[in-house]
Amino acid sequence: MFFFTKYIEGYREAMRNIDGLNTSPILKRIGKILTTLKLLMDMGIIIALLGIVLWKLSGIL
C-alpha cells in the first residue's frame, strides 16, 4: 500500500504542476485528462498483475 500512496502523492504533485503552467486552459485540461488516464491504466495493470500472481500462487499451493 505504501507504493500506492506515494504514487497518488506524485499524481497530486503533477496536477499542481499542470495548474501552475502558463498555458491555455484547454491545454491544462488535456494534460490533466492524460495524467488521470495514465494513473488509471497504471493502477489497473498493477492490480491485474497482482491478481494473476495470486491466482498462480493459489494454484501452486
C-alpha positions as CSV (number, residue, x, y, z in Angstrom):
1,M,0.0,0.0,0.0
2,F,3.0,2.3,0.5
3,F,3.6,2.3,-3.3
4,F,0.0,3.4,-4.0
5,T,0.2,6.3,-1.5
6,K,3.5,7.5,-3.0
7,Y,2.0,7.1,-6.5
8,I,-1.1,9.2,-5.5
9,E,1.1,11.9,-4.0
10,G,3.1,12.0,-7.3
11,Y,-0.2,12.3,-9.2
12,R,-1.3,15.2,-7.0
13,E,2.0,17.0,-7.5
14,A,1.7,16.5,-11.2
15,M,-1.7,18.1,-11.1
16,R,-0.4,21.1,-9.2
17,N,2.4,21.5,-11.7
18,I,-0.1,21.4,-14.5
19,D,-2.2,24.1,-12.8
20,G,1.0,26.2,-12.4
21,L,1.8,26.2,-16.1
22,N,1.4,29.4,-18.1
23,T,-0.7,27.9,-20.9
24,S,-4.3,27.9,-22.1
25,P,-7.0,26.3,-20.0
26,I,-7.7,23.8,-22.8
27,L,-4.1,22.5,-22.8
28,K,-4.2,22.3,-19.0
29,R,-7.4,20.2,-19.2
30,I,-5.8,17.9,-21.8
31,G,-2.8,17.4,-19.6
32,K,-5.0,16.6,-16.6
33,I,-7.0,14.1,-18.6
34,L,-3.9,12.4,-19.9
35,T,-2.3,12.3,-16.5
36,T,-5.5,10.8,-15.0
37,L,-5.7,8.2,-17.7
38,K,-2.1,7.2,-17.1
39,L,-2.8,6.8,-13.4
40,L,-5.9,4.7,-14.0
41,M,-4.0,2.5,-16.5
42,D,-1.0,2.0,-14.3
43,M,-3.2,1.1,-11.3
44,G,-5.3,-1.3,-13.4
45,I,-2.2,-3.0,-14.7
46,I,-0.7,-3.3,-11.2
47,I,-3.9,-4.8,-9.8
48,A,-4.3,-7.2,-12.7
49,L,-0.7,-8.4,-12.3
50,L,-1.2,-8.8,-8.6
51,G,-4.4,-10.8,-9.3
52,I,-2.6,-13.1,-11.8
53,V,0.3,-13.7,-9.3
54,L,-2.1,-14.5,-6.5
55,W,-4.1,-16.8,-8.8
56,K,-1.0,-18.6,-9.9
57,L,0.3,-18.9,-6.3
58,S,-3.0,-20.3,-5.1
59,G,-2.8,-23.0,-7.9
60,I,0.7,-24.0,-6.7
61,L,-0.3,-24.3,-3.1
